[in-house]
Amino acid sequence: MHTREACLQADQQDPLAPLKAQFDIPAGVLYMDGNSLGVLPKAAVARSAQVIQQEWGQGLIRSWNDASWFELPSRLGDKLGRLIGAGTGQVVVTDTTSLNLFKSLAAAIRIQQQAAPQRKIIVSERDNFPTDLYMIQGMIDLLQQGYEMRLVDEDLSLEQALDDSVAVLLLSHVNYRTGHMYDMADVTAQAHARGALTIWDLAHAAGAVPVDLTGANADFAVGCTYKYLNGGPGAPAFIWVAPRHTDHFWQPLSGWWGHQRPFDMAVNYEPAGGIRRYLCGTQPIVSLSLVECGLDISLQADMNEVRRKSLALTDLFIALVESRCARHPLTLVTPREHAHRGSHVSLRHPHGYAVMQALIARGVIGDYREPEVLRFGFTPLYFGYTDVWDAVEILTDVLDSEIWKQPEFSRRGAVT
Ligand SMILES: *Cc1c(COP(=O)(O)O)cnc(C)c1O
């Protein structure tokens, strides 16, 4: 695709293109941050009015039953499960990814304490999203039993890290900064061969790449709904537990929503059968309700088609940037091999922050991550080939004109 005309043609032949009409995207914006905060599904506007005015306003307390509020975490979990290779009754949408990491880490450690108590190492990678590492550190500190975190980095390969002392391996399927993707089935098999359990963070994978938790024989998975699943800012996260573990252990945030009979108001905790034991307390119903609007759009798309288009968009972006911006100090951070690429592309530039602010001022909304990384997300449900062309045109202009050197583009906000 060497011309804008060719991109327009590719858009016309794109089977996913009609889905864009179900989203409300501001005019003049090329949105390349769906990996951080997804866009607004049009249906969410009517749904929010319904939840607030009818279900809350008129239904009041009756809506827990009449509007099935109590069932929402499971009903949404079942829909989401179809996107990540999970069976019915195996996923709940609840809490935050960080909290779900806590629950899954605690459960995985508990399983290992019974099976192999000498295993005291939790493996992750230095480049993992910070909250994943912080939750491991918090868990180790809470347990006070000699657990240690071991990080994979340029000096320690995953293979080297996985020895007989490892209890749990916690990795992101797609890395938030580099866009690198692991082969989930292969890595899970490696971990299992060494006796370790796996927790997969699907924050940058769910809705972006095909995921098959069942096929990969994974143990636990968590992830966000506000990124590629377009659930809304701060929308509740999800958690999946392999059925072979679910009923044998429970997680320590044993709130009443995870009780077998919450309205018995019993003195003693008794975990619900199945994945509902991973719930803790009362859910944010308004926010939770809106998650369904994004999920319903994702479920209309064939994930293999989403993947095919995502790779075509990222290939096109990389090729255009390399040919049009060759004289600028941009380096590709994201792997070129399809098998190891998620759905965003990261480029390094010595003045990455200012360049991104100048791009945002021109309507190309990506984001910036330390150090020096410009991140561009590609969401095949609403981003097209012509959008890629136009975004690279603007990037080229921002770099050629050096407009990013204007002082206002170096001022930092609280969120980058
Ligand atoms: C976005 C992201 C999170 C976010 O966690 P929250 O609890 O929702 O703030 C966690 N892990 C990864 C890998 C992420 O990309």
The ligand as a MOL file (V3000), in Angstrom:
LIG
                    3D

  0  0  0     0  0            999 V3000
M  V30 BEGIN CTAB
M  V30 COUNTS 15 15 0 0 0
M  V30 BEGIN ATOM
M  V30 1 C -3.2330 -1.4840 32.1210 0
M  V30 2 C -2.5890 -2.6080 32.8490 0
M  V30 3 C -2.9220 -2.8800 34.1860 0
M  V30 4 C -3.8450 -1.9640 34.9230 0
M  V30 5 O -4.2130 -2.4010 36.1880 0
M  V30 6 P -5.3450 -1.6100 36.9680 0
M  V30 7 O -5.4970 -2.3230 38.2260 0
M  V30 8 O -6.5630 -1.6070 36.0850 0
M  V30 9 O -4.8830 -0.1880 37.1380 0
M  V30 10 C -2.3650 -4.0020 34.7820 0
M  V30 11 N -1.4910 -4.7920 34.1060 0
M  V30 12 C -1.1360 -4.5350 32.8340 0
M  V30 13 C -0.1870 -5.4400 32.1310 0
M  V30 14 C -1.6580 -3.4240 32.1780 0
M  V30 15 O -1.3010 -3.1490 30.9240 0
M  V30 END ATOM
M  V30 BEGIN BOND
M  V30 1 1 1 2
M  V30 2 1 2 3
M  V30 3 2 2 14
M  V30 4 1 3 4
M  V30 5 2 3 10
M  V30 6 1 4 5
M  V30 7 1 5 6
M  V30 8 2 6 7
M  V30 9 1 6 8
M  V30 10 1 6 9
M  V30 11 1 10 11
M  V30 12 2 11 12
M  V30 13 1 12 13
M  V30 14 1 12 14
M  V30 15 1 14 15
M  V30 END BOND
M  V30 END CTAB
M  END
